[in-house]
Amino acid sequence: MSRHALISGASIAGPALAHQLNARGWRTTVVERAPRLRDEGQNIDVRGAGREVLRRMDLEDAALAAGTGEVGLRFVDDDGGAVAEFPAGEGDTAGGTAEMEILRGELSRLVYERTQDATDYRFGEQIAALTDHGDGVTARLAGGEEIDADLVVVAEGTRSRTRELVLPDAEVTELGLQVAYLTIPRTDDDDRWWRWHSAPGSRSTSLRPDNRGTTRAMLAFLSDVRGLGELDRDAQITVLRRTYADVGWQAPRVLAALEDASLYFDAVAQIRLPRWSTGRVAVLGDAAWATGPFGTGTTLALVGAYILAGELGEGDVTTALARYEERMRPFAAQAQDVKPAALRAMNPRSGAGLAVQRKVLGLAGSLSSVFGGLVEKLAGPPAEGIELPDYHSAA
Ligand SMILES: Cc1cc2nc3c(=O)[nH]c(=O)nc-3n(C[C@H](O)[C@H](O)[C@H](O)COP(=O)(O)OP(=O)(O)OC[C@H]3O[C@@H](n4cnc5c(N)ncnc54)[C@H](O)[C@@H]3O)c2cc1C
């Protein structure tokens, strides 16, 4: 009889693991707390090893075809004039915009659609309790149903609750960066550039094109206040309105759209765990090693799913979980090496600091490779920082 994996979380890591386990003859069930596949979020870029995983999953062309068409990153002043421009890199070069630039929700949908015939998806459900019997795990869902599995994988993102049931000693480090992602109506002025405006007080507003006829906005600011991501939607809107009340450029437009926009607001945090599994329950993706800003999360989630599925295809669950952690840990640790000074440099506090930032960006604009190198430094490891093992069984 085929082995059965119960996976919690249907964003990137969960469906990617289901895809690769299905290919190895496993039966897969995915529970997702949201009532449907979530569409929120902005462009994420997939580079290096992450892109190679998509290639091995036969999803690379589909992901490129579903790209946002973003042509590069442009820093703008209060009037929208260009301070510096960094055109999209060809291939995998580091920089603001990668060649594979796709909405998080689109990539999630692509993997979901490739798996939905083979995987049993349960939306609006979550795990309430887990009992590990040694040779299997029984999960009780919040709705009361019990599911038996050979393995349970928690891929619920940074704020995972199921992780607390099994690996309660997660260290959560909020980096002081608060980010709100919104989808707002597109206007005639919106072009194919990712436009980024910084204001004193460590606040930025950015607008990015999507392939859905809308515009993706991001309000990001540094604040020492903890727990903003856990506020309810109305309270979050109040915080954003207050924080951006005196910011110019397109901030008033974004604030005006807040009420009707789909909004995803969170404090950027890193997760560190002394181990990534206990018995037959493992964590994967942001739930295991959230890295923080700069978009390395998706590449790591894809690579982690590839390695976990590959190891499970090679041997028994216990050995596979140990080898998965052994292979992934150095890569994740490298990605977590985010310099707080870099965060501050990207988000200057004073008007003088902002003027310096604009001068430096202006200079770097004529030396794109310098900027690429800087982003790479800020983002942690190069996406090539791990060599993908070749597993005997199919991806
Ligand atoms: C809505 C959303 C928007 C995002 N937008 C961006 C973005 O714009 N830019 C960026 O760089 N990164 C964004 N991210 C984070 C990015 O997706 C991850 O860093 C990366 O892709 C790794 O993904 P993951 O699958 O490990 O975790 P996540 O993408 O965080 O997904 C976790 C999934 O688990 C579900 N879940 C949570 N708790 C439970 C539970 N108890 N039971 C069942 N399901 C649960 C969530 O609803 C979600 O679907 C976003 C994540 C989400 C969920």
The ligand as an ORCA input file, in Angstrom:
! r2SCAN-3c Opt
* xyz 0 1
  C      -0.876     35.336      1.908
  C       0.626     35.386      1.803
  C       1.255     36.410      1.093
  C       2.653     36.457      1.022
  N       3.227     37.457      0.297
  C       4.566     37.493      0.156
  C       5.198     38.492     -0.644
  O       4.544     39.351     -1.197
  N       6.551     38.495     -0.758
  C       7.305     37.541     -0.143
  O       8.529     37.564     -0.294
  N       6.747     36.569      0.599
  C       5.394     36.525      0.771
  N       4.813     35.544      1.532
  C       5.697     34.557      2.178
  C       6.170     33.506      1.183
  O       5.077     32.842      0.608
  C       7.057     32.521      1.921
  O       8.174     33.204      2.489
  C       7.661     31.394      1.086
  O       7.029     31.209     -0.133
  C       7.626     30.065      1.866
  O       6.300     29.637      1.882
  P       5.654     28.589      2.866
  O       4.757     27.748      2.035
  O       6.683     27.941      3.704
  O       4.799     29.495      3.900
  P       3.656     30.564      3.631
  O       3.748     31.141      2.277
  O       3.662     31.488      4.777
  O       2.306     29.694      3.664
  C       1.765     29.074      4.789
  C       0.374     28.541      4.450
  O      -0.128     27.820      5.585
  C      -1.442     28.262      5.884
  N      -1.655     28.073      7.313
  C      -1.228     28.853      8.336
  N      -1.584     28.317      9.502
  C      -2.249     27.176      9.233
  C      -2.850     26.164     10.028
  N      -2.848     26.222     11.368
  N      -3.431     25.116      9.404
  C      -3.452     25.025      8.046
  N      -2.904     25.961      7.239
  C      -2.296     27.010      7.830
  C      -1.461     29.708      5.435
  O      -2.782     30.169      5.203
  C      -0.638     29.643      4.153
  O      -1.424     29.271      3.049
  C       3.426     35.463      1.662
  C       2.791     34.431      2.360
  C       1.413     34.374      2.439
  C       0.733     33.237      3.210
*
